[in-house]
Amino acid sequence: MTAVLIVDVLNAIGGGGIVDGWHVLSELDLRPFTVPTGVTWPATEGDAVSWIDEAAVSEALGALWTLDATRAVTLGILGRHAVIDAVQRLAQGRSLPIVADWRVDDVWTDQEAFRERILPLLTLLVTSCRGATALTGLPIHDRVDQRRAARTLSHLGATWVVLYDEERGHGDEGHLLWGPHYETWLTGAVDPGIGGRLSAALSAAVARGDGLPDAMPAAWQRALRI
């Protein structure tokens, strides 16, 4: 069975991170391989995290990345530089489609390291407009700004970019899929877990060899379903 490798945190109270990705991939009849980078739980001031031993994470990554069944990778919260090192090294050794869900509330993954070392590896980056602003320094107020931010992220290395706007309502076409000589706008009110679900659905598509423009409508509708 075709597999997708999920690298993300595990939420101790369920939902988000690895759990959402696992459910999406299972529904799509793909095998989810999972490597948790840490365990998060709600704390007084934001989420707290307990990191899993980085040597163990790197070893698990190496074992699963190189399996013939693994046809794509989806990245969430990586956390420490050793995990970023492992992803970069493995991607250079075996090129797989990589989809990343960059979350603006990820206070643990070094933003500069992600931008300089992970972005150039990506088949697809999924992030919010606020996340795009954090990565590019560009303010986003309208469609012109979204296109400019997507173009900048593409120049930084991501082949395809999804920018979703957390402030848009059900009827507003405020979410952008941007790629080589391509753009389309999508509607729907989104929640904080949209990035992880969409990343999993689109990683399933690229694992099967489907084109992102063709796969996007169904993946988007699946990600919107809570």
C-alpha positions, 0 to 999 in steps of 0.5 A: 500500500502507498504510504505518506510519512507524517512528521509532526507533534502529537497532541496529548488531548487528541486532534491536530498534528499527527492525529488529523493527518492520520485520519485524512490519509486513512480515509483516502486509503493510504497508509500513514507512517508517523514520526512524532517530534514531540507531545503538546498539551494546553498550558496557562500561556499557550501550548507546552511541549515535551520533545522526543529524543532527537536521535530517536526521531532522526533514526525513525525518519531515516528508516521510514523515508527510505522505504519503497512504500513511502511516496510523499512526506508531510511536515508539521512542527519540526522543533529542533535543528537536529530534526531539520538537519535530518529532513534536509539530509534525507531529502538530498538522499532520496527526493520525495514530494514534500508538503509542509504545513507552516503554522504561525503559532509554531514558536518552536521551529526556527523560522530562519532555518525553515525558510532557508533549509526546508522551503527549497525542498518543498513541493507545496507549502500550506500556510495562512496569510499571517504565516506568509507574512511571518516568512516573507515580511510582506503585509497581506491585505488583499488579493494583490498582496496574497499573490505577491507573498505567494510569488515570494515564497515560490522564489524562496523554493516552494514549487506550489503555495496555498495561502488561506485567509483565516478571516474569510467567511463562507462565501469569500474567495479568499484562499489562493493556490499558486503554482507555475503559471497557475492560480485559483481562488477557493471559498470557505470559512477555515479553522486552525486545523485546516492546514494540517488536514489540507496538507495530508489530503494533498500529500496523498494526491502527490503520493499517487502522482496526481497533479495539484490543480486537479487534486485541489478541489476535492482536497479542499472540501475534505479539509473543510469538513470538520 
